[in-house]
Each structure stands twice: as structure tokens, then as C-alpha cells.
């Protein structure tokens, strides 16, 4: 592991985030960024931000160019849920769970 970047408490479910993660895992950083540009999902925006942060950290600390790096590990773990209630029929209330996730990206040298 050369660098690691995290985005915590992102307001999107981990399940939706993992759909995008599957597409870019073990790819070159430049390819991954190009793929994330073409994917029309909200989670792609957050993953792209974290990936750019990890690349900037690698350039600053290890003095590596983005072409030399690949995504060695990328995770979307579940964060805390926001619990809200919504009115239901017959005077009941049902719980709405607004899920959050923690996105972790680790880069390594190819």
C-alpha cells in the first residue's frame, strides 16, 4: 500500500456504491478515472473524489505519477443509519433507514 484515502459518512447506501466499485477494482488509476467519468451514478462522484485524493497524496508523498499506480483495494463499508419515521396506514409509523457508507481506496505501485 502506497497511499490510502477515506470518505466517511457518505450519504449513499453501501450496496449502490459496491456496484460501481466492482467495475474499477484492480484497474489502473487513469482507466478508473475515465470509467468513473462515464458512469452515471451518484456513487461514482464520491468514489472519484476519494480516488483523486489518494492520487494527490501519492504524488505528494511518494512522488509517483498516476500512470504508475493501480487500485489495490477499494471498499464500501456500512456506516451509521439515520433512522426516520413515516406515517403509515391505520395510524401506524414505519421506520425509514437512510444508509451511509465509508469509502476506502488504497493505491499501490504496479
C-alpha contacts under 8 A as a table, 3 or more apart, distances in Angstrom:
res1	aa1	res2	aa2	distance
1	X	4	X	7.41
1	X	72	X	7.50
1	X	106	X	6.27
1	X	107	X	5.92
1	X	108	X	4.94
1	X	109	X	7.89
2	X	58	X	6.80
2	X	62	X	7.44
2	X	106	X	7.33
2	X	107	X	5.71
2	X	108	X	4.96
2	X	109	X	6.96
3	X	54	X	6.07
3	X	55	X	7.87
3	X	57	X	6.67
3	X	58	X	5.85
3	X	106	X	5.74
3	X	107	X	5.45
3	X	108	X	7.09
4	X	54	X	5.81
4	X	104	X	7.10
4	X	105	X	5.59
4	X	106	X	4.39
4	X	107	X	6.45
5	X	50	X	6.03
5	X	51	X	7.28
5	X	53	X	6.38
5	X	54	X	5.05
5	X	104	X	5.87
5	X	105	X	5.38
5	X	106	X	6.65
6	X	50	X	6.31
6	X	102	X	7.01
6	X	103	X	5.57
6	X	104	X	4.52
6	X	105	X	6.45
7	X	10	X	6.67
7	X	46	X	7.95
7	X	50	X	6.33
7	X	102	X	5.70
7	X	103	X	5.14
7	X	104	X	6.64
8	X	79	X	7.71
8	X	101	X	6.56
8	X	102	X	4.32
8	X	103	X	6.39
9	X	79	X	6.11
9	X	80	X	7.52
9	X	100	X	5.49
9	X	101	X	5.49
9	X	102	X	5.71
10	X	46	X	7.82
10	X	100	X	5.36
10	X	101	X	5.28
10	X	102	X	6.30
10	X	103	X	7.75
11	X	98	X	7.77
11	X	99	X	6.65
11	X	100	X	4.66
11	X	101	X	6.77
12	X	16	X	7.22
12	X	17	X	7.25
12	X	43	X	6.97
12	X	99	X	6.19
12	X	100	X	5.22
12	X	101	X	6.41
13	X	16	X	5.57
13	X	17	X	6.49
13	X	78	X	7.46
13	X	98	X	7.76
13	X	99	X	4.97
13	X	100	X	5.33
13	X	101	X	6.01
14	X	17	X	4.95
14	X	18	X	6.04
14	X	76	X	5.49
14	X	77	X	6.15
14	X	78	X	5.68
14	X	99	X	7.59
14	X	100	X	6.88
14	X	101	X	5.28
14	X	102	X	7.86
15	X	18	X	5.24
15	X	19	X	6.72
16	X	19	X	5.42
16	X	20	X	7.27
16	X	43	X	7.00
17	X	20	X	5.57
17	X	21	X	6.35
17	X	43	X	5.30
17	X	44	X	7.60
17	X	76	X	6.47
18	X	21	X	4.75
18	X	22	X	6.17
18	X	75	X	7.64
18	X	76	X	6.20
19	X	22	X	5.63
19	X	23	X	7.26
20	X	23	X	5.45
20	X	24	X	7.04
20	X	43	X	7.11
20	X	44	X	6.47
21	X	24	X	5.52
21	X	25	X	6.04
21	X	74	X	6.98
21	X	75	X	7.52
21	X	76	X	7.98
22	X	25	X	5.63
24	X	27	X	5.60
24	X	32	X	5.39
24	X	35	X	7.41
24	X	71	X	7.87
25	X	71	X	6.18
25	X	72	X	7.33
25	X	73	X	7.15
25	X	74	X	6.69
26	X	70	X	6.38
26	X	71	X	5.10
26	X	72	X	5.66
26	X	73	X	7.44
27	X	31	X	6.49
27	X	32	X	6.02
27	X	70	X	5.65
27	X	71	X	5.84
28	X	31	X	5.30
28	X	32	X	6.13
28	X	67	X	7.11
28	X	68	X	7.89
28	X	69	X	6.19
28	X	70	X	4.25
28	X	71	X	6.48
29	X	32	X	5.03
29	X	33	X	6.17
29	X	66	X	6.10
29	X	67	X	6.72
29	X	69	X	5.94
29	X	70	X	5.16
29	X	71	X	6.51
30	X	33	X	5.26
30	X	34	X	6.31
30	X	66	X	6.61
30	X	67	X	6.40
31	X	34	X	5.13
31	X	35	X	6.18
32	X	35	X	5.05
32	X	36	X	6.12
33	X	36	X	5.07
33	X	37	X	6.28
33	X	48	X	6.66
33	X	51	X	7.97
34	X	37	X	5.20
34	X	38	X	6.72
35	X	38	X	5.32
35	X	39	X	6.37
36	X	39	X	5.21
36	X	44	X	5.61
36	X	45	X	7.43
36	X	47	X	8.00
36	X	48	X	6.47
37	X	40	X	7.88
37	X	44	X	7.81
39	X	44	X	6.54
40	X	44	X	7.24
41	X	44	X	5.47
41	X	45	X	7.40
42	X	45	X	5.64
42	X	46	X	7.21
43	X	46	X	5.27
43	X	47	X	6.21
44	X	47	X	5.12
44	X	48	X	5.97
45	X	48	X	5.18
45	X	49	X	6.38
46	X	49	X	5.16
46	X	50	X	6.45
47	X	50	X	5.22
47	X	51	X	6.09
47	X	103	X	7.18
48	X	51	X	5.04
48	X	52	X	6.07
49	X	52	X	5.23
49	X	53	X	6.26
50	X	53	X	5.05
50	X	54	X	6.30
50	X	103	X	7.58
50	X	104	X	7.61
50	X	105	X	6.86
51	X	54	X	5.13
51	X	55	X	6.23
51	X	105	X	6.45
52	X	55	X	5.05
52	X	56	X	6.11
53	X	56	X	5.16
53	X	57	X	6.21
54	X	57	X	5.08
54	X	58	X	6.23
54	X	105	X	7.08
54	X	106	X	7.33
54	X	107	X	7.06
55	X	58	X	5.05
55	X	59	X	6.20
55	X	66	X	6.41
55	X	107	X	7.74
56	X	59	X	5.09
56	X	60	X	6.15
57	X	60	X	5.11
57	X	61	X	5.94
57	X	62	X	7.82
58	X	61	X	5.41
58	X	62	X	5.18
58	X	63	X	6.29
58	X	64	X	5.92
58	X	65	X	7.80
59	X	62	X	5.88
59	X	63	X	4.48
59	X	64	X	4.91
59	X	65	X	6.05
59	X	66	X	7.64
60	X	63	X	5.58
60	X	64	X	7.91
64	X	68	X	6.69
64	X	69	X	7.61
65	X	68	X	5.65
65	X	69	X	7.14
66	X	69	X	5.38
68	X	109	X	5.88
68	X	110	X	5.98
69	X	107	X	6.29
69	X	108	X	5.61
69	X	109	X	4.77
69	X	110	X	5.81
70	X	107	X	5.63
70	X	108	X	5.67
70	X	109	X	6.39
70	X	110	X	6.26
71	X	74	X	6.91
71	X	105	X	7.11
71	X	106	X	6.08
71	X	107	X	4.71
71	X	108	X	6.49
72	X	105	X	7.99
72	X	106	X	5.77
72	X	107	X	5.34
72	X	108	X	5.76
73	X	104	X	7.87
73	X	105	X	5.93
73	X	106	X	4.97
73	X	107	X	6.92
74	X	103	X	7.42
74	X	104	X	5.54
74	X	105	X	4.48
74	X	106	X	6.18
75	X	102	X	7.86
75	X	103	X	5.69
75	X	104	X	5.11
75	X	105	X	6.64
76	X	101	X	6.17
76	X	102	X	5.58
76	X	103	X	4.58
76	X	104	X	6.51
77	X	101	X	5.49
77	X	102	X	5.16
77	X	103	X	6.54
78	X	99	X	7.53
78	X	100	X	6.21
78	X	101	X	4.44
78	X	102	X	6.21
79	X	99	X	7.04
79	X	100	X	4.87
79	X	101	X	4.41
79	X	102	X	5.93
80	X	99	X	6.79
80	X	100	X	5.99
80	X	101	X	7.55
81	X	97	X	5.90
81	X	98	X	5.50
81	X	99	X	4.68
81	X	100	X	6.03
82	X	97	X	5.73
82	X	98	X	4.90
82	X	99	X	6.44
82	X	100	X	7.89
83	X	95	X	6.63
83	X	96	X	5.85
83	X	97	X	4.91
83	X	98	X	6.38
84	X	95	X	5.72
84	X	96	X	5.03
84	X	97	X	6.47
84	X	98	X	7.68
85	X	93	X	6.06
85	X	94	X	5.55
85	X	95	X	4.54
85	X	96	X	5.68
86	X	93	X	5.45
86	X	94	X	5.40
86	X	95	X	6.38
86	X	96	X	6.93
87	X	91	X	7.16
87	X	92	X	6.23
87	X	93	X	4.64
87	X	94	X	6.49
88	X	91	X	6.32
88	X	92	X	5.02
88	X	93	X	5.09
88	X	94	X	6.21
89	X	92	X	5.89
89	X	93	X	7.94
